[in-house]
Amino acid sequence: MEFRAAAKYVRVSPQKVRLVLDLIKGRRVEDALNTLAFTKKGIAPNIHKLLRSAVENANYANSEKGVDVEIDNLYVLRAVANEGPRMKRIRPAPMGRAYRYQRRMSHIEIVLAEKVRPQAAADGGETPARPAARKKTPVRKTAGKKSPAKKTAGAKKKKK
């Protein structure tokens, strides 16, 4: 089951948000919250708040809707920052001109999922976290085209 939280129209460029989201993708929720707490980027507190909201959505589904979720096994499945609308602005320029610039916005989405428990997977055989190890096959050199043998001085004398 997936649990998501989204923040729309956040006044920061998506490029800056993606720098922080890349730090938490694929991590456990507890590790991701610690990482965000100590990240010095300006958007980190907003993402921290959004991640806590996604965890609370999972907690709500667990308590109110009767969905069986173990909060300790949640991890960040997907964290995306899409581009929102841009605000066009004008800056005064020399000689009465006007330069245009854009204020960018982001739509941030975080999706959490529950990791498969190792005990449940062990009953079915091989765990998905550790697939069977592959054997490495030795690399063999292919035989190339042989160059014609050079005649030695002894072979040249016999010919004459």
Backbone as CSV, one residue per row, in Angstrom:
resi,resn,N_x,N_y,N_z,CA_x,CA_y,CA_z,C_x,C_y,C_z
1,MET,0.845,-1.175,0.000,0.000,0.000,0.000,0.891,1.239,0.000
2,GLU,0.446,2.263,-0.696,1.205,3.513,-0.791,0.468,4.627,-0.058
3,PHE,1.244,5.496,0.560,0.694,6.649,1.274,1.399,7.881,0.746
4,ARG,0.629,8.904,0.402,1.238,10.062,-0.234,0.823,11.352,0.448
5,ALA,1.648,12.357,0.219,1.355,13.715,0.660,1.907,14.646,-0.411
6,ALA,1.204,15.736,-0.665,1.622,16.665,-1.720,1.513,18.096,-1.216
7,ALA,2.447,18.910,-1.652,2.412,20.345,-1.378,2.455,21.054,-2.727
8,LYS,1.480,21.897,-2.975,1.404,22.567,-4.274,1.685,24.057,-4.112
9,TYR,2.157,24.636,-5.189,2.434,26.073,-5.278,3.440,26.540,-4.226
10,VAL,4.493,25.770,-4.026,5.557,26.143,-3.096,6.475,27.116,-3.820
11,ARG,6.783,28.246,-3.203,7.526,29.317,-3.867,9.033,29.065,-3.844
12,VAL,9.460,28.020,-4.521,10.881,27.720,-4.684,11.016,26.956,-5.995
13,SER,12.149,27.096,-6.654,12.302,26.438,-7.955,12.422,24.922,-7.775
14,PRO,11.899,24.157,-8.730,11.961,22.697,-8.624,13.389,22.168,-8.564
15,GLN,14.311,22.854,-9.198,15.714,22.415,-9.199,16.274,22.399,-7.774
16,LYS,15.939,23.404,-6.987,16.419,23.469,-5.606,15.758,22.400,-4.738
17,VAL,14.495,22.115,-5.014,13.786,21.094,-4.250,14.362,19.713,-4.555
18,ARG,14.674,19.451,-5.834,15.188,18.134,-6.226,16.511,17.811,-5.546
19,LEU,17.317,18.831,-5.268,18.586,18.603,-4.562,18.349,17.962,-3.204
20,VAL,17.309,18.399,-2.505,17.013,17.863,-1.178,16.271,16.528,-1.292
21,LEU,15.369,16.413,-2.258,14.609,15.164,-2.402,15.514,13.994,-2.763
22,ASP,16.588,14.265,-3.509,17.520,13.194,-3.872,18.224,12.619,-2.641
23,LEU,18.299,13.404,-1.561,18.937,12.914,-0.333,18.097,11.854,0.377
24,ILE,16.764,11.896,0.178,15.894,11.011,0.960,15.260,9.891,0.147
25,LYS,15.407,9.886,-1.156,14.777,8.843,-1.978,15.303,7.472,-1.593
26,GLY,14.382,6.533,-1.384,14.758,5.160,-1.083,15.143,4.898,0.353
27,ARG,15.155,5.912,1.192,15.551,5.734,2.592,14.358,5.391,3.469
28,ARG,14.648,4.809,4.639,13.609,4.597,5.634,13.138,5.957,6.133
29,VAL,11.904,6.009,6.603,11.310,7.280,7.022,12.103,7.908,8.160
30,GLU,12.529,7.100,9.108,13.283,7.624,10.252,14.600,8.260,9.798
31,ASP,15.302,7.587,8.890,16.564,8.132,8.366,16.319,9.401,7.552
32,ALA,15.239,9.404,6.785,14.923,10.569,5.961,14.592,11.786,6.829
33,LEU,13.856,11.573,7.909,13.529,12.686,8.813,14.786,13.243,9.475
34,ASN,15.707,12.356,9.868,16.970,12.823,10.463,17.804,13.587,9.444
35,THR,17.835,13.096,8.224,18.596,13.785,7.172,18.036,15.173,6.929
36,LEU,16.714,15.287,6.855,16.083,16.591,6.608,16.273,17.539,7.786
37,ALA,16.319,16.999,8.990,16.485,17.852,10.168,17.848,18.534,10.177
38,PHE,18.850,17.877,9.581,20.200,18.433,9.615,20.670,18.961,8.259
39,THR,19.770,19.073,7.298,20.117,19.636,5.997,19.970,21.140,6.063
40,LYS,20.946,21.866,5.529,20.971,23.318,5.662,20.255,24.062,4.541
41,LYS,19.634,23.363,3.616,18.900,24.023,2.532,17.625,24.651,3.084
42,GLY,17.204,25.745,2.485,16.033,26.477,2.964,14.729,25.721,2.816
43,ILE,14.644,24.820,1.847,13.408,24.086,1.607,13.294,22.848,2.496
44,ALA,14.355,22.463,3.187,14.363,21.238,3.990,13.267,21.205,5.060
45,PRO,12.995,22.288,5.792,11.900,22.226,6.776,10.531,21.967,6.132
46,ASN,10.300,22.515,4.946,9.024,22.277,4.259,8.886,20.812,3.851
47,ILE,9.978,20.220,3.373,9.944,18.814,2.972,9.810,17.925,4.207
48,HIS,10.440,18.329,5.306,10.319,17.596,6.575,8.853,17.555,7.005
49,LYS,8.190,18.687,6.916,6.782,18.785,7.279,5.921,17.913,6.363
50,LEU,6.247,17.903,5.076,5.507,17.099,4.104,5.698,15.605,4.352
51,LEU,6.908,15.209,4.700,7.191,13.806,5.002,6.444,13.357,6.256
52,ARG,6.421,14.219,7.266,5.649,13.899,8.479,4.161,13.760,8.160
53,SER,3.671,14.573,7.228,2.274,14.489,6.812,1.979,13.147,6.144
54,ALA,2.915,12.665,5.306,2.735,11.365,4.656,2.736,10.243,5.691
55,VAL,3.577,10.356,6.706,3.611,9.355,7.780,2.295,9.372,8.552
56,GLU,1.764,10.562,8.804,0.478,10.668,9.508,-0.667,10.113,8.671
57,ASN,-0.568,10.249,7.338,-1.577,9.641,6.464,-1.547,8.118,6.605
58,ALA,-0.354,7.549,6.709,-0.218,6.102,6.909,-0.747,5.715,8.290
59,ASN,-0.471,6.533,9.289,-0.941,6.276,10.650,-2.465,6.339,10.712
60,TYR,-3.039,7.285,9.980,-4.500,7.422,9.928,-5.133,6.187,9.282
61,ALA,-4.524,5.717,8.196,-5.038,4.518,7.524,-4.936,3.302,8.439
62,ASN,-3.899,3.276,9.257,-3.699,2.156,10.180,-4.752,2.164,11.286
63,SER,-5.000,3.322,11.872,-5.885,3.386,13.031,-7.368,3.499,12.654
64,GLU,-7.698,4.323,11.684,-9.102,4.592,11.382,-9.690,3.664,10.327
65,LYS,-8.930,3.375,9.295,-9.462,2.587,8.184,-9.191,1.096,8.324
66,GLY,-8.400,0.699,9.316,-8.145,-0.712,9.552,-7.144,-1.341,8.599
67,VAL,-6.340,-0.528,7.924,-5.308,-1.059,7.035,-4.118,-1.459,7.899
68,ASP,-3.602,-2.661,7.684,-2.488,-3.154,8.491,-1.179,-2.573,7.976
69,VAL,-0.649,-1.570,8.696,0.585,-0.889,8.300,1.520,-0.847,9.493
70,GLU,2.763,-1.221,9.258,3.784,-1.075,10.289,4.576,0.191,9.962
71,ILE,4.429,1.195,10.796,5.030,2.504,10.533,6.555,2.414,10.487
72,ASP,7.141,1.496,11.250,8.600,1.366,11.287,9.172,0.828,9.986
73,ASN,8.352,0.164,9.160,8.836,-0.413,7.903,8.618,0.489,6.704
74,LEU,8.134,1.720,6.921,7.887,2.616,5.794,9.193,3.185,5.257
75,TYR,9.229,3.375,3.946,10.370,4.018,3.295,9.862,4.940,2.193
76,VAL,10.712,5.843,1.742,10.333,6.809,0.711,10.426,6.111,-0.641
77,LEU,9.274,5.807,-1.196,9.225,5.114,-2.482,9.515,6.087,-3.623
78,ARG,8.881,7.258,-3.565,9.033,8.233,-4.642,8.967,9.636,-4.043
79,ALA,9.831,10.507,-4.507,9.823,11.908,-4.087,10.054,12.749,-5.336
80,VAL,9.056,13.528,-5.726,9.085,14.232,-7.005,8.806,15.708,-6.787
81,ALA,9.519,16.539,-7.537,9.247,17.977,-7.559,8.955,18.369,-8.997
82,ASN,7.702,18.670,-9.276,7.305,19.093,-10.608,7.196,20.604,-10.654
83,GLU,7.239,21.119,-11.861,7.175,22.563,-12.033,5.733,23.034,-11.950
84,GLY,5.522,24.103,-11.204,4.209,24.716,-11.113,4.147,25.918,-12.049
85,PRO,3.152,26.758,-11.875,3.067,27.952,-12.727,4.186,28.937,-12.402
86,ARG,4.525,29.729,-13.383,5.571,30.737,-13.186,4.933,32.111,-13.097
87,MET,5.487,32.938,-12.216,5.021,34.322,-12.125,5.981,35.189,-12.923
88,LYS,5.443,35.908,-13.900,6.287,36.779,-14.717,6.376,38.143,-14.028
89,ARG,7.584,38.601,-13.887,7.833,39.883,-13.235,8.707,40.759,-14.125
90,ILE,8.718,42.058,-13.836,9.509,43.008,-14.632,10.437,43.774,-13.700
91,ARG,11.697,43.884,-14.113,12.712,44.619,-13.364,13.113,45.850,-14.177
92,PRO,13.185,47.010,-13.553,13.619,48.198,-14.295,15.056,48.041,-14.799
93,ALA,15.284,48.539,-15.981,16.598,48.420,-16.611,17.047,49.816,-17.059
94,PRO,18.310,49.950,-17.456,18.802,51.269,-17.872,18.056,51.823,-19.085
95,MET,18.048,53.130,-19.197,17.483,53.863,-20.335,15.995,53.559,-20.535
96,GLY,15.263,53.405,-19.433,13.818,53.231,-19.511,13.362,51.864,-19.973
97,ARG,14.254,50.934,-20.114,13.863,49.592,-20.545,13.362,48.772,-19.348
98,ALA,12.813,47.594,-19.663,12.340,46.696,-18.617,12.809,45.284,-18.946
99,TYR,13.424,44.628,-17.966,13.854,43.241,-18.134,12.830,42.339,-17.467
100,ARG,12.463,41.256,-18.161,11.520,40.295,-17.591,12.276,39.185,-16.872
101,TYR,11.721,38.726,-15.779,12.257,37.543,-15.102,11.082,36.743,-14.567
102,GLN,11.362,35.491,-14.136,10.301,34.593,-13.715,10.552,34.079,-12.305
103,ARG,9.480,34.047,-11.534,9.517,33.427,-10.205,8.918,32.034,-10.360
104,ARG,9.697,31.030,-10.049,9.239,29.660,-10.257,8.555,29.102,-9.014
105,MET,7.638,28.150,-9.261,6.935,27.449,-8.182,7.066,25.948,-8.400
106,SER,6.834,25.197,-7.332,6.973,23.742,-7.396,5.736,23.066,-6.837
107,HIS,5.485,21.860,-7.363,4.522,20.946,-6.768,5.343,19.757,-6.273
108,ILE,5.353,19.536,-4.968,6.182,18.483,-4.373,5.266,17.330,-3.953
109,GLU,5.686,16.105,-4.265,4.916,14.923,-3.898,5.853,13.876,-3.303
110,ILE,5.445,13.330,-2.162,6.208,12.266,-1.504,5.295,11.059,-1.343
111,VAL,5.776,9.893,-1.756,5.014,8.648,-1.666,5.800,7.674,-0.788
112,LEU,5.130,7.127,0.213,5.734,6.149,1.113,5.140,4.773,0.837
113,ALA,5.925,3.746,1.058,5.450,2.366,0.919,6.059,1.547,2.037
114,GLU,5.484,0.379,2.252,5.963,-0.498,3.319,6.885,-1.553,2.731
115,LYS,8.052,-1.721,3.347,8.989,-2.766,2.908,8.426,-4.124,3.274
116,VAL,8.746,-5.113,2.447,8.305,-6.477,2.714,9.065,-6.995,3.925
117,ARG,8.335,-7.612,4.834,8.974,-8.135,6.038,9.809,-9.360,5.698
118,PRO,11.031,-9.464,6.232,11.874,-10.626,5.943,11.270,-11.943,6.419
119,GLN,10.503,-11.952,7.532,9.936,-13.196,8.049,8.889,-13.735,7.082
120,ALA,8.055,-12.875,6.537,6.991,-13.322,5.635,7.585,-13.844,4.332
121,ALA,8.644,-13.218,3.865,9.268,-13.641,2.614,10.060,-14.933,2.813
122,ALA,10.562,-15.176,4.035,11.354,-16.374,4.294,10.501,-17.635,4.186
123,ASP,9.205,-17.523,4.479,8.325,-18.687,4.367,8.178,-19.133,2.919
124,GLY,8.198,-18.194,1.998,8.017,-18.508,0.589,9.292,-18.932,-0.093
125,GLY,10.413,-18.921,0.588,11.677,-19.343,-0.027,12.682,-18.204,-0.036
126,GLU,13.093,-17.829,-1.202,14.148,-16.828,-1.354,13.602,-15.429,-1.077
127,THR,14.345,-14.617,-0.334,13.892,-13.263,-0.028,14.153,-12.367,-1.222
128,PRO,13.240,-11.404,-1.492,13.448,-10.523,-2.634,14.606,-9.554,-2.421
129,ALA,14.982,-9.313,-1.152,16.078,-8.382,-0.899,17.425,-8.980,-1.284
130,ARG,17.543,-10.313,-1.225,18.813,-10.977,-1.539,18.582,-12.062,-2.590
131,PRO,18.675,-11.705,-3.857,18.521,-12.737,-4.882,19.739,-13.655,-4.898
132,ALA,19.580,-14.808,-5.530,20.676,-15.775,-5.598,21.862,-15.164,-6.334
133,ALA,23.058,-15.438,-5.830,24.263,-14.853,-6.425,24.548,-15.516,-7.763
134,ARG,24.925,-14.722,-8.726,25.267,-15.241,-10.043,26.726,-15.630,-10.076
135,LYS,26.994,-16.699,-10.815,28.378,-17.104,-10.978,28.964,-16.326,-12.148
136,LYS,30.167,-15.867,-11.950,30.832,-15.130,-13.021,31.476,-16.124,-13.979
137,THR,31.213,-15.928,-15.240,31.838,-16.786,-16.245,33.157,-16.166,-16.655
138,PRO,34.187,-16.984,-16.810,35.484,-16.419,-17.191,35.429,-15.862,-18.614
139,VAL,36.145,-14.777,-18.797,36.203,-14.144,-20.114,37.278,-14.837,-20.930
140,ARG,36.890,-15.302,-22.111,37.841,-15.984,-22.976,38.210,-15.074,-24.130
141,LYS,39.475,-15.133,-24.481,39.934,-14.334,-25.611,39.613,-15.097,-26.890
142,THR,39.097,-14.373,-27.855,38.787,-15.027,-29.129,40.044,-15.089,-29.982
143,ALA,40.182,-16.175,-30.692,41.356,-16.355,-31.547,41.175,-15.501,-32.799
144,GLY,42.081,-14.581,-33.011,42.012,-13.702,-34.179,42.651,-14.363,-35.384
145,LYS,42.681,-13.659,-36.458,43.279,-14.169,-37.686,44.789,-14.206,-37.523
146,LYS,45.391,-15.351,-37.886,46.834,-15.486,-37.739,47.523,-14.813,-38.913
147,SER,48.614,-14.122,-38.610,49.377,-13.497,-39.690,50.262,-14.569,-40.342
148,PRO,50.534,-14.429,-41.641,51.369,-15.433,-42.320,52.758,-15.462,-41.704
149,ALA,53.319,-16.670,-41.596,54.629,-16.839,-40.982,55.699,-16.215,-41.868
150,LYS,56.623,-15.537,-41.244,57.724,-14.929,-41.997,58.778,-15.993,-42.306
151,LYS,59.343,-15.867,-43.453,60.385,-16.828,-43.835,61.689,-16.457,-43.161
152,THR,62.339,-17.461,-42.623,63.616,-17.224,-41.992,64.740,-17.279,-43.027
153,ALA,65.911,-16.902,-42.627,67.054,-16.888,-43.545,67.373,-18.288,-44.050
154,GLY,67.214,-19.327,-43.241,67.479,-20.699,-43.640,66.486,-21.189,-44.700
155,ALA,65.231,-20.755,-44.562,64.206,-21.172,-45.523,64.435,-20.512,-46.865
156,LYS,64.963,-19.283,-46.875,65.218,-18.564,-48.123,66.358,-19.239,-48.917
157,LYS,67.370,-19.734,-48.222,68.514,-20.380,-48.894,68.090,-21.691,-49.543
158,LYS,67.201,-22.428,-48.884,66.763,-23.705,-49.425,65.995,-23.516,-50.737
159,LYS,65.258,-22.417,-50.826,64.484,-22.142,-52.006,65.343,-21.919,-53.223
160,LYS,66.464,-21.280,-53.067,67.332,-20.931,-54.200,67.998,-22.094,-54.734
